[in-house]
Amino acid sequence: MTSKKKEKYDLILEAALKVFAEHGFHRSQVSKIAKAAGVADGTIYLYFKRKEDILISLFREKLGELVGKFHMHIEQTTGVKEALRKVCEIHYTELENNVDLAFVTQIELRQSSLELRKEIGKAVKPYIELIEKLLVQGVEENLFRADLDVKLTRLLLFGAMDEVVTSWLISGRKYSLSAQVDGTVQFFLQGIQA
């Protein structure tokens, strides 16, 4: 993709994020996304076949950026416990700082069709795999219980963070999401430490 096409692609995704967050995925027309992006309706179809493809691409791009941040920051940590804390911190901070993304990932995804959720699940997979890798490392370093069910624990950790963000949104964002990092990490570490 040329830099100009990539620029327009990104512009469309950012506009879609705002429109989906404001109106909900099902009530968002492609024409609203086009208007928000400042492009013609037909331009959207040069990049995406259907509205669902926009949402899938949005998840792929945004979660890809998030996983990239995780990897970058984890390389600077001194151990697996600190790395898990950093993952939680970035998860909460990024969504607290981008409320539109939080609404789309937490609320809109749950109202999507099973087919769409499966596609978005593919975009989430690298995130889940990263958590699994950290858990395996913790077991290998005897920091976490030897009998730890890594596959279950990775889902529990991801699901817990997911629910904390959803509750924060539903509450009207009355408290700091990033202030929940220590409590979340402490809870999980107490359950999985050797």
N, C-alpha and C positions, 0 to 999 in steps of 0.2 A: 504494500500500500504506500503510495507516495505521501510525502509529508502533508500536502494540501488535503488529500483524501482522508488521512489519519486525523487531521485537525477537524474536518467536518464530521467524521465518525464520532470523535470525542465530544464535539459540540452537541450532536444529536443525543448521545447517551446522557450527557449532563442535563439536557432539556427534559429527556424522558424521566430521569430521576426526580426532577422537580414536579413534573406533571403527575407521575404515578403517586408521589407522596401527597400531593394536594388533592387529587381527585380519586385516587385508587386505580389499580390496574384496569379493572373491568369498565370503569366509567371514563377512562382516558382514550380519546380518539387520536389516531395518528395525526390528524389535522392540528390538534392542540400541541402535540410534540413538535410538529413542523413549525408552527407559529412561535413557540417558545425558543426554538433553535434558530429562528430567522431564516428558514429555508422553505422552498416550495414543498407541498405534500409529496409530489412525485420523487423528490430527492431522497426522501426516507427510504423509498422502495429500491433505490440504487444500492443501498447498504443492507437492507433487511427485507426478507420476504413477507413477514407478518409481524404484528405487534408483539407476539410471544417471543420472537427472535430478539427483539430489542431488550426485553426483560432478561432473557438468558444471557445475552452479551453483556448486559449491565452487571449481572452477578459475576460472570466470568472475569470481567475487567476489574471490578472493585475488589473482589475476593483475591484476585491475582495480585493486586497492589498490596493488599493487606498481608498476604502470605510473604510477599517480597520484603515488607517491613519486618515481619517476624524473623525471617532468616537473617536480615541485616543486623538486627538488634541481638539476636541469640548468639551470633558469632562474637559479640562483645561481652557476653555474660561469663561468669566464672564457674557456673555449675548448672545442673539440670533443674534444681529447685528455683534458682534465679531465672532460668530460661522460661519455666512454666509461669512464673510471676509476670515476666515481661510479655508473654503471649496474652495473658489476661488483661494486663495494663493497656496494651495496644488495642485490644478488642474493645474494651470499654471506652477508652479515650477517643478512638477514631469514630465510634458511633455517637458518642456524646457531642463531638465536634461537627458531625454531619448528620443532623437530625433527619433530613430527607432520606439518607441511606438507611438509617435506623428504621424508619417507618416502612420503607419498601422491603427490607430484609426480614423484619420481624412481623409485620402485620399483613402486608400484601401477599407474601409467599404462602401463608397459611390459607389464603382464600383462592389459591390457584388450583388448577386441575392436577390430577395425579401425574399425567404425562409431563406437564410443565415442572412440577416439583422434582420429578426424576431427572430431568435435564439440568435443573439448577443444582441438584444433588451432586452431579458430576463436577460442577464448579466448586462445590464445598469440599470435595474429596481431598485435594492437596492440603487443606487446612486440618482435616481429621488425621491425615497421614502424618503431618508434622507433630501433632499432639502425641500420636502413637509412638513415633520415633523417640520423643523425649521420655515417655513412660518406659519404653524398652531400655533406654540408656540408664534411667534411674534404677531399674531392676538389676541390670548388669553391673552397676556400680554399688549394689547392695544398699542403696538409699531407700528403695521402695521394696515392699514385701515381695518375696520370691514367688508367692502364689497369686500375685496380682493378675486379675483377668484384664489384660491390656486392652483388648477390643471393647469390652464393656466400659472400662474406665475412661477411655478416650471419648466415648459417646456421652457418658455421664458428665464429664468436664465440659465438653462443648455444649451439651444440653443445659447445664446449669448456667453457663454464661449467657446463653441464648435467652433463658427464662428471666434472668436478672435484667437484661436489656428490655425485654417485653414488658415486664412489670414497671420498669422506670418510665417507659412510654405511656402505659395505661394510667399511671399515677399523675400524668401531666408534667413529668420531669420536675417534680417538686424537690428533688435532692440530687446530689452529685453522683453520677454513675461511676466516674473514676474513683470516687471515695469507697467504692465497694470492692476494690481489688484485694486489699488485705484480708477481708473477711472471707472472700471466695477462695483465695489461695490457701489460707490457713485451714479452712474446713477440709479441703481436699487433701492437703499434705498430712493432716492428722489421720485421715482414713487410709492412706496408702504407704506411709513411711514404714520402714523395716523396724 
